[in-house]
Structure formats: structure tokens, C-alpha cells
Amino acid sequence: MEDKPEFVQVKVAALKNKDYKPQKAMQLRVDQNKTVVIYNRINNYILDAFLKAVFTHDDA
């Protein structure tokens, strides 16, 4: 897991409404030194991929 970057940049298309300001929707503490901030209007597929990557568990 050391070869994976700690931060992943995600670029989205420019918004048509210039008055829109992102707001923090959720903040999760993933590890002792890692916190994730999720903002409103996140794409479902990005949120789904994130949740699957962070909250994996072995049923074996």
C-alpha cells in the first residue's frame, strides 16, 4: 500500500452556475492520521468507488 499516493486529484467540468459554492457534506476519519472530506454534488460513481476502496472487509 506504500506505492499508492495519499492524495488523488479529481478534475470536474466547470459549473454553469457561477454562484455555486461547494459545501462539505461529510468528513470521515479513515485512519489515525487520515481524514477524508466529501463535498456535496459528488458523482455517485466516484463516491461508490471511494467507499468500496476504504471500507473493504474480508468475510473469509
C-alpha positions as CSV (number, residue, x, y, z in Angstrom):
1,M,0.0,0.0,0.0
2,E,3.1,2.3,0.3
3,D,3.2,2.6,-3.5
4,K,-0.3,4.2,-3.7
5,P,-0.5,8.0,-3.4
6,E,-2.0,9.6,-0.4
7,F,-3.9,12.2,-2.4
8,V,-5.8,11.8,-5.6
9,Q,-6.8,14.8,-7.7
10,V,-10.1,14.6,-9.4
11,K,-11.0,17.3,-12.0
12,V,-14.5,18.1,-13.0
13,A,-16.0,20.2,-15.7
14,A,-16.6,23.9,-15.0
15,L,-20.0,24.6,-13.5
16,K,-22.5,26.6,-15.4
17,N,-23.8,28.3,-12.3
18,K,-21.0,30.6,-11.1
19,D,-22.9,31.3,-7.8
20,Y,-22.4,27.6,-6.7
21,K,-20.1,27.1,-3.8
22,P,-19.2,23.6,-2.7
23,Q,-20.1,22.7,0.8
24,K,-18.7,19.9,3.0
25,A,-21.2,17.1,3.2
26,M,-19.3,14.6,5.2
27,Q,-15.9,14.1,6.9
28,L,-14.6,10.7,7.8
29,R,-11.6,9.7,9.8
30,V,-10.2,6.7,7.9
31,D,-7.1,6.1,9.9
32,Q,-5.3,7.7,12.9
33,N,-3.6,10.2,10.5
34,K,-6.1,10.2,7.6
35,T,-9.3,12.2,7.2
36,V,-11.4,12.3,4.1
37,V,-13.7,15.2,3.2
38,I,-16.6,14.6,0.8
39,Y,-18.3,17.6,-0.7
40,N,-21.9,17.9,-1.9
41,R,-22.7,17.1,-5.5
42,I,-20.1,14.4,-5.7
43,N,-20.7,11.9,-8.6
44,N,-22.2,8.7,-7.5
45,Y,-19.6,6.5,-9.2
46,I,-16.7,8.4,-7.5
47,L,-18.4,8.1,-4.1
48,D,-19.1,4.4,-4.7
49,A,-15.5,3.6,-5.7
50,F,-14.2,5.5,-2.7
51,L,-16.5,3.7,-0.2
52,K,-15.5,0.3,-1.7
53,A,-11.8,1.1,-1.5
54,V,-11.9,2.4,2.1
55,F,-14.5,0.1,3.7
56,T,-13.4,-3.3,2.4
57,H,-13.6,-6.3,4.7
58,D,-12.7,-9.9,4.4
59,D,-15.5,-12.4,5.0
60,A,-13.1,-15.3,4.9
